[in-house]
Amino acid sequence: MRRGLYLVTPDWDDTARLIAVSRAAILGGATVLQYRHKTASPALKLEQAQALRVLTRELGVSLIINDKLPLALAVDADGLHIGREDGELPALRAASGGRLQIGVSCYGDFKRARAAVSGGASYIAFGAMYASPTKPEAPVAPIELISRAKAEFINVPVACIGGITASNAAPLIDAGADWVAVITDIYQAADPQAQAAKIAALYL
């Protein structure tokens, strides 16, 4: 997966709108898309994930599925992203046949990051880096975690999430973040392609 803007989808039931905005953001320079919809029915999740798989293949970016290993396998995704409640990394890796990249949310917990790397995580994610409209209750993670992780885990990419926008992403990238994950600043933008391009440009 290429470094850069890591899109995370909002809880939209309108599949056509989801695909249209995702397409615009990818054309703006996003390199990874994570499908995350916490409230959708299983049927809608499958419909949307299949549509996003077609889109990401067409435009040459990676598709990650949040939480759901069966869904990731059903749509032949590139990876799976897991949090605290989503199962154990070794078991998920075995169940996937080792073919999925698996990212692990580490919040602000460096011990969890170390355990994830030891368990074979493909990448680790810290956050919320800033106050997040998606998870307003999430504690803010210190930016120092990024540079610490990059120094200790030489070959493991680091992602960041939580309240990230085109105007506040630069310090995270300067600290070494391989990906900045964005939801609201892209999906609620008047011009998603232009907004994505602003963030993508920070990696040039």
C-alpha positions as CSV (number, residue, x, y, z in Angstrom):
1,M,0.0,0.0,0.0
2,R,1.3,3.4,-1.0
3,R,1.8,6.1,1.6
4,G,-0.6,9.0,1.6
5,L,-4.2,9.8,2.2
6,Y,-6.2,6.9,3.8
7,L,-9.9,7.3,3.2
8,V,-12.3,5.9,5.8
9,T,-16.0,5.8,4.7
10,P,-18.8,7.4,6.7
11,D,-22.0,5.7,7.7
12,W,-23.9,6.5,4.5
13,D,-26.6,4.2,3.3
14,D,-26.7,5.9,-0.1
15,T,-24.4,3.6,-2.1
16,A,-24.4,5.8,-5.2
17,R,-23.4,8.9,-3.2
18,L,-20.7,6.8,-1.3
19,I,-19.2,5.7,-4.6
20,A,-19.3,9.1,-6.2
21,V,-17.5,10.9,-3.4
22,S,-15.0,8.0,-2.9
23,R,-14.2,8.2,-6.6
24,A,-13.6,11.9,-6.4
25,A,-11.3,11.5,-3.4
26,I,-9.3,8.8,-5.0
27,L,-8.9,10.9,-8.2
28,G,-7.7,13.6,-5.8
29,G,-4.9,11.4,-4.7
30,A,-6.1,9.0,-1.9
31,T,-4.1,5.7,-1.9
32,V,-6.1,3.5,0.4
33,L,-9.8,3.2,1.2
34,Q,-11.2,1.6,4.3
35,Y,-14.9,0.6,4.2
36,R,-16.4,1.2,7.6
37,H,-20.2,1.4,8.2
38,K,-21.1,0.5,11.7
39,T,-24.9,0.6,11.3
40,A,-25.5,-1.0,7.9
41,S,-27.3,-4.3,7.5
42,P,-25.2,-7.2,6.3
43,A,-26.8,-7.0,2.9
44,L,-26.0,-3.3,2.5
45,K,-22.4,-3.9,3.7
46,L,-21.9,-6.5,1.1
47,E,-23.5,-4.3,-1.6
48,Q,-21.3,-1.3,-0.7
49,A,-18.1,-3.3,-0.2
50,Q,-18.6,-5.0,-3.6
51,A,-19.1,-1.6,-5.3
52,L,-16.0,-0.2,-3.6
53,R,-14.0,-3.3,-4.6
54,V,-14.9,-2.5,-8.2
55,L,-14.0,1.1,-7.8
56,T,-10.7,0.5,-6.0
57,R,-9.6,-2.0,-8.6
58,E,-10.5,0.4,-11.4
59,L,-8.5,3.2,-9.9
60,G,-5.6,1.1,-8.5
61,V,-5.9,1.7,-4.7
62,S,-6.1,-0.7,-1.8
63,L,-9.4,-1.7,-0.2
64,I,-9.4,-2.4,3.5
65,I,-12.5,-3.7,5.4
66,N,-13.1,-2.6,8.9
67,D,-13.8,-5.3,11.5
68,K,-15.4,-8.0,9.4
69,L,-13.2,-10.8,8.2
70,P,-15.9,-12.7,6.3
71,L,-16.8,-9.5,4.4
72,A,-13.1,-8.9,3.6
73,L,-12.8,-12.4,2.2
74,A,-16.2,-12.2,0.4
75,V,-15.2,-9.2,-1.7
76,D,-11.5,-10.2,-2.1
77,A,-10.3,-7.1,-0.2
78,D,-6.6,-6.3,0.2
79,G,-6.8,-6.0,4.0
80,L,-8.7,-5.9,7.3
81,H,-8.5,-3.3,10.0
82,I,-9.2,-4.4,13.6
83,G,-9.8,-2.7,17.0
84,R,-9.9,-4.0,20.5
85,E,-13.1,-5.9,20.1
86,D,-12.5,-7.5,16.7
87,G,-10.6,-10.7,17.5
88,E,-7.1,-11.8,18.0
89,L,-4.5,-11.0,15.3
90,P,-3.0,-14.5,15.0
91,A,-6.4,-16.2,14.6
92,L,-7.5,-13.7,12.1
93,R,-4.3,-14.0,10.1
94,A,-4.7,-17.8,10.1
95,A,-8.4,-17.6,9.1
96,S,-7.5,-15.4,6.2
97,G,-4.9,-17.8,4.9
98,G,-2.3,-15.1,5.4
99,R,-3.5,-13.3,2.3
100,L,-4.9,-10.1,3.9
101,Q,-2.9,-7.2,5.2
102,I,-4.1,-6.6,8.8
103,G,-3.9,-3.2,10.4
104,V,-4.4,-2.7,14.2
105,S,-5.9,0.3,16.0
106,C,-3.6,1.1,18.9
107,Y,-5.3,4.3,20.1
108,G,-2.8,6.0,22.4
109,D,-1.3,2.8,23.7
110,F,2.3,2.1,22.8
111,K,2.3,-1.3,24.5
112,R,-0.6,-2.3,22.3
113,A,1.4,-1.2,19.3
114,R,4.4,-3.2,20.4
115,A,2.2,-6.3,20.9
116,A,0.5,-5.8,17.5
117,V,3.9,-5.6,15.7
118,S,5.1,-8.7,17.6
119,G,1.9,-10.4,16.4
120,G,2.6,-9.7,12.8
121,A,0.5,-6.5,12.1
122,S,0.9,-5.2,8.6
123,Y,0.5,-1.6,10.0
124,I,-0.5,0.1,13.2
125,A,-2.8,3.1,13.7
126,F,-2.8,5.7,16.4
127,G,-5.6,8.1,17.3
128,A,-7.6,10.1,17.9
129,M,-4.8,12.6,17.0
130,Y,-7.2,15.5,17.3
131,A,-10.8,15.9,18.6
132,S,-12.8,13.7,16.3
133,P,-16.4,14.4,15.1
134,T,-16.8,10.7,14.4
135,K,-15.7,9.6,17.9
136,P,-16.0,12.7,20.1
137,E,-15.4,10.6,23.2
138,A,-12.0,9.3,22.0
139,P,-9.0,10.4,24.0
140,V,-6.4,12.3,22.1
141,A,-3.2,10.4,21.4
142,P,0.1,12.3,21.6
143,I,1.9,13.0,18.3
144,E,5.1,11.7,19.8
145,L,3.8,8.2,19.4
146,I,4.3,8.4,15.6
147,S,8.0,9.2,15.7
148,R,8.6,6.7,18.5
149,A,6.9,4.0,16.5
150,K,8.8,4.9,13.3
151,A,12.1,4.6,15.3
152,E,11.3,1.3,17.0
153,F,9.3,-0.5,14.3
154,I,11.5,0.2,11.3
155,N,9.5,-1.8,8.7
156,V,6.0,-1.4,10.0
157,P,3.9,1.5,8.5
158,V,2.1,3.9,10.9
159,A,-1.3,5.4,10.3
160,C,-3.1,8.1,12.2
161,I,-6.8,8.9,12.5
162,G,-9.1,11.2,14.4
163,G,-10.0,14.8,13.5
164,I,-7.5,15.0,10.7
165,T,-8.0,17.7,8.1
166,A,-6.1,19.3,5.2
167,S,-5.1,22.1,7.6
168,N,-3.8,20.0,10.5
169,A,-2.3,16.9,8.8
170,A,1.2,18.3,8.1
171,P,2.6,17.8,11.7
172,L,1.6,14.2,11.6
173,I,3.2,13.6,8.3
174,D,6.3,15.5,9.4
175,A,6.4,13.1,12.4
176,G,6.5,10.2,10.1
177,A,2.9,9.1,9.5
178,D,2.7,6.8,6.5
179,W,-1.0,7.4,6.2
180,V,-3.4,10.0,7.6
181,A,-6.9,8.6,7.8
182,V,-9.7,11.0,7.0
183,I,-13.5,10.8,7.0
184,T,-15.3,14.1,7.6
185,D,-12.9,16.5,6.0
186,I,-13.3,14.6,2.7
187,Y,-16.8,13.2,2.7
188,Q,-18.4,16.4,3.9
189,A,-16.3,18.7,1.6
190,A,-17.9,20.8,-1.1
191,D,-15.2,19.6,-3.5
192,P,-14.0,16.2,-2.2
193,Q,-11.4,15.8,-5.0
194,A,-9.8,19.2,-4.3
195,Q,-9.8,18.5,-0.6
196,A,-8.2,15.1,-1.1
197,A,-5.6,16.7,-3.3
198,K,-4.6,19.2,-0.6
199,I,-3.8,16.3,1.7
200,A,-2.1,14.2,-1.0
201,A,0.1,17.1,-1.8
202,L,1.6,17.0,1.7
203,Y,3.2,13.7,0.8
204,L,5.0,15.1,-2.3
